[in-house]
Amino acid sequence: MNNTTYSPKKGEIEKKWYIIDATDKSLGRVASEAAKLLRGKHKPTFTPNLDTGDFVIILNCKDAVLTGKKLDQKVYRHHSGYIGGMKETSARVMMEKTPEKAMFKAVQGMLPHTKLGRQMIRKLRVYAGSEHENAAQKPEVWEVK
């Protein structure tokens, strides 16, 4: 009897393209679905130490919804590296100016913070509107509940 765990080889991993429409959907729910697809957790061949995930296109980020008081209370922070270089942006400003960045940050936070996570996030395409330039990849629609 052979008691070995199956691990897919690099050539055996099949990558698809999926589209998620964020119109009137919660930003966090869309981001968690996208992270699941990018990691490959929806596949039976999921392996934690390999990038078995698919490509994801998120459309209409400007129409995504933040529930509760998040628009005013949630703050995005980053540091320039210099003394006193902390920059803060509220979620309301981020959603008005760059909704793609808010969605990208949400998905990025749900992926592993390792080399593998950085490899996975490169398979994400985020657009504020409904236009995208990945029609040649024939993406399938993925429904978010």
Buried (B, 14 or more C-beta within 10 A) or exposed (E): EEEEEEEBEEEEBEEBBBBBBBEEBBBBBBBBBBBBBBBBEBBEEBBEEBBBBBBBBBBBBBBBBBEEEBBEEBEBEEEEEEEEEEEEBBBBBBBEEBBBBBBBBBBBEBBBEEEBBEBBBEBBBBBBEEEBEEEEBEBEEBEBE
